[in-house]
Amino acid sequence: MHFFLASQARAAAFRRDRPFVLYRGRVMSILSPSPAALADAIAHLRAGRLVAFPTETVYGLGADATNDHAVAGIYAAKHRPQFNPLIAHVADAAAAAALVVMDARAWALAGAFWPGPLTLVLPRRADCPVSLLAGAGLDSLAVRVPAHPIALALLRGCGLPLAAPSANPSGAVSPTTAAHVQAGLGGKVAAILEGGPCLVGIESTILDLTGPHARLLRPGGLAVERIEALIGPILRPAPIVDDAAPLAPGLLRSHYAPGLPVRLNVTAPAPDEAWLGFGPTGARQPTLSLSPTGDLTEAAAHLFAMLRQLDQPDRYRAIAVMPIPAHGLGLGINDRLERAAAPRGR
């Protein structure tokens, strides 16, 4: 996990003079990660308000997961369907075990990959304090420990599990910078904590451990091959499309979508299409490239930011995307692209 440590030095270097956002009639700044700013953010969370903060995957829209009113505020701010469950972010595996029933597989995965971009769906404990609204009324709960110093400082400082979906309007492209959060949610949050660009760039991998066979719900920032190397083969069914009662976030048919239509596996774009490249492209250069060298880690980190850059209806008719290999982080990248390209139901 050494590559996550770079965010600590980077976060400390950010300036204090940040743009301003409105929150319920008041002016709030995008806060640099100082002790005073963290204390303010913790106070907001304890008071039931919303705080956007960086993780290694994307920026999250955080609220006290034990507070029904605060959780309802997330759904309202995002215009998110209340049947779509949230992930409870916690400071460590012990904090997760206070919310869900951790079996041997869960403990092994937590030991290997937490903090990190892995979410586990596990049975709720009978005394679980997390709002039922956060889990969409299910008997299970999605939990993870984020690998970002600012996120961990918030979790340890407030002593609460934080419900934290991506900090953007529901169904839209996920934010990987504080500026993306400001553009999407404007005055709907009490504070935005600055943490620089997200290092992973796509959401966490979600694994369902509620049954005897581990099941992949959503590919993401942790390669499935690494999980299988630890606990053996996991079920990889066809992508789950359940717009009625998803078991975990990120499973709706249309999700992560820019305003422009998205066309996939394109090697010859139309003249009026923006072309998002990957790897060598020959003589014709793409508008932007996720990774000119074909590096999937680099591509994941660039995905959402580049979709936002190309979402220019005054210049392009659509966004055409080159083929992405379907292994490692490519599974997660393709999952996001397929949902971005799906018929729009929002």
VOPAGU-2260 file (C-alpha; in pm, 1 decimal, decimal comma):
REM VOPAGU-2260
SITE   aa  ch    i         X         Y         Z
SITE  MET   A    0       0,0       0,0       0,0
SITE  HIS   A    1     306,9     223,9     -12,1
SITE  PHE   A    2     176,5     424,5    -308,5
SITE  PHE   A    3    -101,0     567,6     -89,9
SITE  LEU   A    4     154,0     730,8     141,2
SITE  ALA   A    5     232,1     992,3    -123,6
SITE  SER   A    6    -106,0    1149,8     -51,1
SITE  GLN   A    7       6,4    1246,6     298,8
SITE  ALA   A    8     287,2    1469,9     176,1
SITE  ARG   A    9      73,1    1601,3    -107,5
SITE  ALA   A   10    -220,7    1685,2     117,0
SITE  ALA   A   11       1,4    1875,5     362,0
SITE  ALA   A   12     132,7    2094,1      78,4
SITE  PHE   A   13    -203,5    2230,6     -36,7
SITE  ARG   A   14    -267,9    2602,7       4,0
SITE  ARG   A   15    -526,4    2748,6     241,7
SITE  ASP   A   16    -671,8    3004,1       0,0
SITE  ARG   A   17    -944,6    2786,5    -154,4
SITE  PRO   A   18   -1260,0    2886,0    -348,2
SITE  PHE   A   19   -1584,7    2938,4    -163,4
SITE  VAL   A   20   -1908,6    2741,6    -165,6
SITE  LEU   A   21   -2250,9    2827,2     -27,4
SITE  TYR   A   22   -2418,0    2612,8     238,4
SITE  ARG   A   23   -2768,8    2699,6     347,6
SITE  GLY   A   24   -2711,2    3069,3     300,4
SITE  ARG   A   25   -2360,2    3074,1     450,5
SITE  VAL   A   26   -2023,9    3092,1     276,0
SITE  MET   A   27   -1789,9    2799,0     345,5
SITE  SER   A   28   -1441,1    2750,0     203,3
SITE  ILE   A   29   -1289,5    2437,4      55,9
SITE  LEU   A   30   -1068,0    2352,4     348,2
SITE  SER   A   31    -701,9    2261,2     339,0
SITE  PRO   A   32    -621,1    1954,3     556,1
SITE  SER   A   33    -507,0    2144,9     865,7
SITE  PRO   A   34    -583,4    2036,1    1225,4
SITE  ALA   A   35    -828,8    2325,4    1257,7
SITE  ALA   A   36   -1008,3    2230,1     935,6
SITE  LEU   A   37   -1033,5    1867,5    1044,0
SITE  ALA   A   38   -1174,8    1977,4    1378,6
SITE  ASP   A   39   -1436,9    2189,0    1198,8
SITE  ALA   A   40   -1527,4    1898,3     970,7
SITE  ILE   A   41   -1560,0    1662,0    1267,5
SITE  ALA   A   42   -1788,7    1912,2    1441,3
SITE  HIS   A   43   -2008,1    1930,2    1130,5
SITE  LEU   A   44   -2032,1    1550,3    1112,3
SITE  ARG   A   45   -2120,6    1516,9    1479,7
SITE  ALA   A   46   -2390,7    1782,0    1429,1
SITE  GLY   A   47   -2549,2    1576,2    1151,4
SITE  ARG   A   48   -2419,4    1783,0     859,3
SITE  LEU   A   49   -2259,5    1666,8     534,0
SITE  VAL   A   50   -1885,6    1686,3     469,3
SITE  ALA   A   51   -1713,7    1593,1     143,9
SITE  PHE   A   52   -1372,2    1436,6     190,6
SITE  PRO   A   53   -1108,6    1259,0     -18,1
SITE  THR   A   54   -1045,5     887,2     -24,4
SITE  GLU   A   55    -799,0     694,8    -238,5
SITE  THR   A   56   -1084,2     597,3    -473,6
SITE  VAL   A   57   -1309,0     904,8    -520,3
SITE  TYR   A   58   -1430,8    1191,2    -300,3
SITE  GLY   A   59   -1702,4    1083,2     -59,5
SITE  LEU   A   60   -2008,4    1267,8      70,0
SITE  GLY   A   61   -1987,6    1185,1     439,1
SITE  ALA   A   62   -2248,5    1183,5     714,3
SITE  ASP   A   63   -2291,3    1016,1    1051,8
SITE  ALA   A   64   -2411,7     670,2     951,1
SITE  THR   A   65   -2591,6     625,7    1283,8
SITE  ASN   A   66   -2802,7     941,4    1237,7
SITE  ASP   A   67   -3120,8     884,5    1031,8
SITE  HIS   A   68   -3157,7    1256,1     958,6
SITE  ALA   A   69   -2795,2    1290,8     844,6
SITE  VAL   A   70   -2821,1     985,2     618,7
SITE  ALA   A   71   -3142,1    1120,9     469,5
SITE  GLY   A   72   -2945,1    1437,0     392,8
SITE  ILE   A   73   -2709,9    1236,0     170,1
SITE  TYR   A   74   -2998,9    1098,5     -34,2
SITE  ALA   A   75   -3151,5    1445,2     -64,0
SITE  ALA   A   76   -2826,9    1617,9    -163,9
SITE  LYS   A   77   -2745,7    1359,1    -430,3
SITE  HIS   A   78   -3107,2    1302,0    -543,1
SITE  ARG   A   79   -3018,9     937,9    -481,3
SITE  PRO   A   80   -3291,4     670,1    -472,3
SITE  GLN   A   81   -3341,0     552,6    -114,1
SITE  PHE   A   82   -3339,0     186,4    -222,1
SITE  ASN   A   83   -2972,4     228,5    -324,4
SITE  PRO   A   84   -2760,6     134,3     -18,1
SITE  LEU   A   85   -2456,4     322,4     107,9
SITE  ILE   A   86   -2113,7     206,7     225,8
SITE  ALA   A   87   -2027,9     255,8     593,5
SITE  HIS   A   88   -1668,1     377,9     617,6
SITE  VAL   A   89   -1486,0     288,9     940,3
SITE  ALA   A   90   -1142,6     350,7    1089,1
SITE  ASP   A   91   -1028,2     -11,5    1112,7
SITE  ALA   A   92   -1139,8    -374,3    1102,9
SITE  ALA   A   93   -1234,0    -372,6    1471,3
SITE  ALA   A   94   -1475,8     -86,1    1405,3
SITE  ALA   A   95   -1624,2    -285,3    1117,1
SITE  ALA   A   96   -1670,2    -587,9    1343,3
SITE  ALA   A   97   -1888,5    -373,5    1571,1
SITE  LEU   A   98   -2130,6    -329,0    1280,5
SITE  VAL   A   99   -2123,3    -657,4    1087,1
SITE  VAL   A  100   -2051,5   -1025,7    1144,6
SITE  MET   A  101   -1694,3   -1085,0    1026,4
SITE  ASP   A  102   -1615,7   -1443,9     929,7
SITE  ALA   A  103   -1269,9   -1590,5     862,8
SITE  ARG   A  104   -1277,4   -1474,3     500,1
SITE  ALA   A  105   -1359,3   -1118,5     603,0
SITE  TRP   A  106   -1080,5   -1107,9     861,5
SITE  ALA   A  107    -830,6   -1242,6     608,6
SITE  LEU   A  108    -932,6    -986,2     347,3
SITE  ALA   A  109    -930,2    -703,8     601,3
SITE  GLY   A  110    -581,5    -800,9     712,5
SITE  ALA   A  111    -452,5    -804,1     356,4
SITE  PHE   A  112    -636,3    -513,9     191,1
SITE  TRP   A  113    -758,9    -268,4     457,1
SITE  PRO   A  114    -707,3      21,4     449,8
SITE  GLY   A  115    -774,6       3,2      78,6
SITE  PRO   A  116   -1025,8      -2,1    -208,6
SITE  LEU   A  117   -1220,8    -311,3     -99,5
SITE  THR   A  118   -1578,7    -308,1      32,0
SITE  LEU   A  119   -1722,8    -614,5     203,9
SITE  VAL   A  120   -2096,7    -681,2     223,3
SITE  LEU   A  121   -2163,2    -876,2     542,8
SITE  PRO   A  122   -2459,7    -957,7     771,0
SITE  ARG   A  123   -2554,3    -674,0    1004,5
SITE  ARG   A  124   -2505,4    -739,3    1373,6
SITE  ALA   A  125   -2824,6    -742,8    1575,7
SITE  ASP   A  126   -2701,6    -439,6    1768,7
SITE  CYS   A  127   -2563,7    -255,6    1464,3
SITE  PRO   A  128   -2610,0     119,2    1524,9
SITE  VAL   A  129   -2599,9     215,6    1155,5
SITE  SER   A  130   -2923,7     365,7    1026,3
SITE  LEU   A  131   -3139,3     116,9     838,7
SITE  LEU   A  132   -3178,1     387,4     575,9
SITE  ALA   A  133   -2803,6     369,1     505,7
SITE  GLY   A  134   -2838,1      -1,7     428,5
SITE  ALA   A  135   -3163,7      46,5     235,0
SITE  GLY   A  136   -3339,2    -174,6     492,3
SITE  LEU   A  137   -3133,1    -483,1     405,7
SITE  ASP   A  138   -3008,0    -742,1     653,7
SITE  SER   A  139   -2657,8    -679,7     522,4
SITE  LEU   A  140   -2426,9    -378,9     531,8
SITE  ALA   A  141   -2138,6    -270,8     308,1
SITE  VAL   A  142   -1826,9    -167,1     502,4
SITE  ARG   A  143   -1475,6     -54,8     418,5
SITE  VAL   A  144   -1165,3     115,9     562,5
SITE  PRO   A  145   -1042,1     388,4     322,9
SITE  ALA   A  146    -670,0     432,0     256,5
SITE  HIS   A  147    -638,6     809,9     272,0
SITE  PRO   A  148    -488,5    1000,9     567,6
SITE  ILE   A  149    -760,5    1266,8     566,4
SITE  ALA   A  150   -1042,5    1012,2     558,7
SITE  LEU   A  151    -881,7     812,9     839,7
SITE  ALA   A  152    -824,3    1127,7    1045,6
SITE  LEU   A  153   -1195,9    1212,5    1011,9
SITE  LEU   A  154   -1304,7     861,6    1108,6
SITE  ARG   A  155   -1074,4     843,5    1409,0
SITE  GLY   A  156   -1153,4    1197,6    1517,7
SITE  CYS   A  157   -1532,0    1171,7    1509,6
SITE  GLY   A  158   -1546,0     811,5    1637,0
SITE  LEU   A  159   -1840,5     736,2    1408,7
SITE  PRO   A  160   -1899,7     519,3    1103,4
SITE  LEU   A  161   -1950,3     749,3     808,2
SITE  ALA   A  162   -2192,3     675,4     527,0
SITE  ALA   A  163   -2010,5     813,7     224,4
SITE  PRO   A  164   -2118,6     757,4    -135,8
SITE  SER   A  165   -1939,1     947,4    -409,4
SITE  ALA   A  166   -1981,3    1323,3    -367,3
SITE  ASN   A  167   -2173,2    1395,4    -688,1
SITE  PRO   A  168   -2532,9    1401,7    -809,2
SITE  SER   A  169   -2668,6    1048,4    -837,1
SITE  GLY   A  170   -2582,6     876,0   -1163,2
SITE  ALA   A  171   -2327,5    1137,4   -1273,7
SITE  VAL   A  172   -1951,4    1104,9   -1314,1
SITE  SER   A  173   -1779,8    1049,4    -978,4
SITE  PRO   A  174   -1553,2    1326,2    -840,0
SITE  THR   A  175   -1178,5    1277,8    -811,4
SITE  THR   A  176   -1093,3    1634,7    -704,4
SITE  ALA   A  177   -1243,1    1884,0    -461,4
SITE  ALA   A  178   -1330,9    2107,8    -756,5
SITE  HIS   A  179   -1544,8    1828,7    -903,0
SITE  VAL   A  180   -1738,2    1814,1    -574,7
SITE  GLN   A  181   -1792,0    2189,4    -577,7
SITE  ALA   A  182   -1917,5    2180,3    -935,8
SITE  GLY   A  183   -2163,3    1899,0    -868,7
SITE  LEU   A  184   -2297,4    1966,6    -521,6
SITE  GLY   A  185   -2235,5    2338,5    -481,6
SITE  GLY   A  186   -2396,2    2459,1    -160,4
SITE  LYS   A  187   -2533,3    2124,4     -44,3
SITE  VAL   A  188   -2244,1    2041,4     189,7
SITE  ALA   A  189   -2114,4    2206,9     504,1
SITE  ALA   A  190   -1750,1    2169,4     399,1
SITE  ILE   A  191   -1524,6    2016,9     136,7
SITE  LEU   A  192   -1186,8    1891,3     252,8
SITE  GLU   A  193    -906,8    1924,8      -1,7
SITE  GLY   A  194    -694,7    1617,4     -56,3
SITE  GLY   A  195    -568,9    1650,9    -411,9
SITE  PRO   A  196    -652,6    1415,2    -699,4
SITE  CYS   A  197    -756,4    1065,2    -593,7
SITE  LEU   A  198    -480,2     811,6    -648,8
SITE  VAL   A  199    -694,0     512,1    -749,4
SITE  GLY   A  200    -964,7     706,2    -932,0
SITE  ILE   A  201   -1247,2     448,9    -944,5
SITE  GLU   A  202   -1463,6     322,1    -662,5
SITE  SER   A  203   -1382,0      22,5    -446,5
SITE  THR   A  204   -1427,5    -338,7    -544,3
SITE  ILE   A  205   -1737,1    -478,9    -367,9
SITE  LEU   A  206   -1743,7    -839,5    -250,5
SITE  ASP   A  207   -2055,7   -1009,5    -110,4
SITE  LEU   A  208   -1971,7   -1239,5     182,3
SITE  THR   A  209   -2325,8   -1294,9     308,1
SITE  GLY   A  210   -2338,2   -1649,7     168,6
SITE  PRO   A  211   -2108,6   -1952,5     161,2
SITE  HIS   A  212   -1955,9   -1845,7    -173,2
SITE  ALA   A  213   -1786,9   -1507,7    -209,3
SITE  ARG   A  214   -1949,2   -1313,7    -492,2
SITE  LEU   A  215   -1818,5   -1017,0    -687,5
SITE  LEU   A  216   -2080,6    -740,7    -691,1
SITE  ARG   A  217   -1873,5    -460,9    -841,7
SITE  PRO   A  218   -1520,2    -466,8    -982,3
SITE  GLY   A  219   -1319,1    -164,9    -877,3
SITE  GLY   A  220    -993,8     -36,1    -737,4
SITE  LEU   A  221    -865,9    -371,7    -611,4
SITE  ALA   A  222    -797,6    -632,2    -878,8
SITE  VAL   A  223   -1014,0    -943,8    -843,5
SITE  GLU   A  224    -709,2   -1160,0    -909,2
SITE  ARG   A  225    -550,4   -1037,8    -585,0
SITE  ILE   A  226    -861,6   -1132,0    -387,6
SITE  GLU   A  227    -873,3   -1478,1    -539,8
SITE  ALA   A  228    -506,8   -1532,8    -462,9
SITE  LEU   A  229    -598,5   -1498,3     -94,8
SITE  ILE   A  230    -937,1   -1670,2     -54,7
SITE  GLY   A  231    -970,0   -1877,4    -371,1
SITE  PRO   A  232   -1213,8   -1844,6    -663,3
SITE  ILE   A  233   -1506,7   -1608,7    -623,0
SITE  LEU   A  234   -1831,2   -1608,3    -817,7
SITE  ARG   A  235   -1822,9   -1367,2   -1107,7
SITE  PRO   A  236   -2177,1   -1360,6   -1245,3
SITE  ALA   A  237   -2279,3   -1142,7   -1535,3
SITE  PRO   A  238   -2293,5    -774,6   -1432,9
SITE  ILE   A  239   -2580,6    -725,0   -1192,6
SITE  VAL   A  240   -2847,0    -489,4   -1319,7
SITE  ASP   A  241   -3102,4    -438,8   -1046,0
SITE  ASP   A  242   -3272,4    -102,2   -1056,1
SITE  ALA   A  243   -3528,9    -218,4    -800,0
SITE  ALA   A  244   -3328,1    -344,9    -502,6
SITE  PRO   A  245   -2949,9    -345,2    -547,1
SITE  LEU   A  246   -2744,8    -518,3    -275,1
SITE  ALA   A  247   -2466,1    -261,4    -293,9
SITE  PRO   A  248   -2396,1      83,4    -442,2
SITE  GLY   A  249   -2289,3     132,5    -801,5
SITE  LEU   A  250   -2511,6    -140,8    -946,5
SITE  LEU   A  251   -2779,6      66,9   -1117,0
SITE  ARG   A  252   -2809,9      22,8   -1491,9
SITE  SER   A  253   -2716,7     383,4   -1573,1
SITE  HIS   A  254   -2444,0     526,0   -1352,4
SITE  TYR   A  255   -2120,3     727,8   -1370,7
SITE  ALA   A  256   -2264,5     901,0   -1678,9
SITE  PRO   A  257   -2148,8    1229,3   -1835,3
SITE  GLY   A  258   -2401,5    1446,5   -2016,7
SITE  LEU   A  259   -2287,5    1330,7   -2360,9
SITE  PRO   A  260   -2364,6     977,5   -2485,2
SITE  VAL   A  261   -2077,3     729,8   -2446,2
SITE  ARG   A  262   -1981,9     479,4   -2716,9
SITE  LEU   A  263   -1749,7     189,9   -2629,2
SITE  ASN   A  264   -1481,2     -16,2   -2805,1
SITE  VAL   A  265   -1427,8     244,8   -3072,9
SITE  THR   A  266   -1115,3     229,5   -3288,0
SITE  ALA   A  267   -1240,7     469,7   -3556,6
SITE  PRO   A  268   -1437,0     760,7   -3404,6
SITE  ALA   A  269   -1665,2     988,3   -3601,7
SITE  PRO   A  270   -1532,0    1339,1   -3676,0
SITE  ASP   A  271   -1769,3    1498,5   -3425,9
SITE  GLU   A  272   -1687,6    1256,8   -3140,1
SITE  ALA   A  273   -1433,2    1309,0   -2864,0
SITE  TRP   A  274   -1203,0    1006,0   -2863,0
SITE  LEU   A  275   -1078,6     871,0   -2531,3
SITE  GLY   A  276    -774,6     658,4   -2601,1
SITE  PHE   A  277    -585,3     379,8   -2428,2
SITE  GLY   A  278    -246,2     249,4   -2529,7
SITE  PRO   A  279     -95,5     299,9   -2875,8
SITE  THR   A  280    -337,2     449,4   -3128,8
SITE  GLY   A  281    -130,8     465,9   -3445,8
SITE  ALA   A  282    -122,5     777,5   -3660,3
SITE  ARG   A  283    -448,1     924,1   -3533,6
SITE  GLN   A  284    -412,9    1076,4   -3189,8
SITE  PRO   A  285    -700,3    1059,3   -2938,6
SITE  THR   A  286    -850,3    1371,8   -2788,3
SITE  LEU   A  287    -726,8    1248,5   -2449,8
SITE  SER   A  288    -558,4     923,0   -2350,0
SITE  LEU   A  289    -625,5     732,0   -2029,5
SITE  SER   A  290    -275,0     588,9   -2061,2
SITE  PRO   A  291     -59,9     615,3   -2375,1
SITE  THR   A  292     146,4     319,3   -2250,8
SITE  GLY   A  293    -154,8      98,0   -2172,9
SITE  ASP   A  294    -111,4     110,9   -1793,1
SITE  LEU   A  295    -441,6      14,1   -1629,1
SITE  THR   A  296    -352,5     177,7   -1296,0
SITE  GLU   A  297    -289,2     507,6   -1472,5
SITE  ALA   A  298    -608,0     464,4   -1675,7
SITE  ALA   A  299    -823,2     410,0   -1365,9
SITE  ALA   A  300    -680,5     721,2   -1201,1
SITE  HIS   A  301    -762,3     931,5   -1510,1
SITE  LEU   A  302   -1101,2     785,6   -1604,4
SITE  PHE   A  303   -1354,5    1010,7   -1431,2
SITE  ALA   A  304   -1152,8    1331,7   -1469,9
SITE  MET   A  305   -1113,7    1274,5   -1844,4
SITE  LEU   A  306   -1481,6    1191,1   -1892,8
SITE  ARG   A  307   -1554,5    1526,6   -1732,0
SITE  GLN   A  308   -1302,6    1704,6   -1956,6
SITE  LEU   A  309   -1457,3    1558,0   -2270,7
SITE  ASP   A  310   -1816,3    1628,8   -2167,9
SITE  GLN   A  311   -1846,9    1934,6   -2393,9
SITE  PRO   A  312   -2174,1    1932,9   -2589,6
SITE  ASP   A  313   -2076,9    2253,2   -2769,1
SITE  ARG   A  314   -1778,1    2071,9   -2926,3
SITE  TYR   A  315   -1870,2    1703,0   -2945,6
SITE  ARG   A  316   -2172,5    1486,6   -3021,5
SITE  ALA   A  317   -2055,7    1193,0   -2810,9
SITE  ILE   A  318   -1758,2    1041,0   -2629,7
SITE  ALA   A  319   -1603,4     741,2   -2804,4
SITE  VAL   A  320   -1380,0     515,7   -2594,3
SITE  MET   A  321   -1113,6     275,7   -2715,7
SITE  PRO   A  322   -1124,4     -89,7   -2600,0
SITE  ILE   A  323    -992,6    -152,2   -2247,3
SITE  PRO   A  324    -852,2    -495,1   -2150,6
SITE  ALA   A  325   -1089,2    -688,4   -1921,4
SITE  HIS   A  326    -843,9    -797,8   -1653,8
SITE  GLY   A  327    -701,4    -645,8   -1336,3
SITE  LEU   A  328    -825,7    -290,6   -1290,0
SITE  GLY   A  329    -963,9    -311,5   -1642,6
SITE  LEU   A  330   -1265,3    -496,6   -1501,3
SITE  GLY   A  331   -1353,8    -194,8   -1290,0
SITE  ILE   A  332   -1285,0      52,9   -1569,5
SITE  ASN   A  333   -1507,6    -139,7   -1810,5
SITE  ASP   A  334   -1782,4    -168,8   -1549,2
SITE  ARG   A  335   -1789,7     210,9   -1510,0
SITE  LEU   A  336   -1782,0     266,6   -1885,4
SITE  GLU   A  337   -2060,5      15,6   -1954,6
SITE  ARG   A  338   -2286,0     186,6   -1700,9
SITE  ALA   A  339   -2191,0     530,0   -1837,2
SITE  ALA   A  340   -2293,6     407,9   -2183,7
SITE  ALA   A  341   -2620,8     246,2   -2071,2
SITE  PRO   A  342   -2958,8     396,8   -2162,5
SITE  ARG   A  343   -3022,8     690,6   -1932,7
SITE  GLY   A  344   -3289,9     630,5   -1673,2
SITE  ARG   A  345   -3223,9     945,7   -1474,4
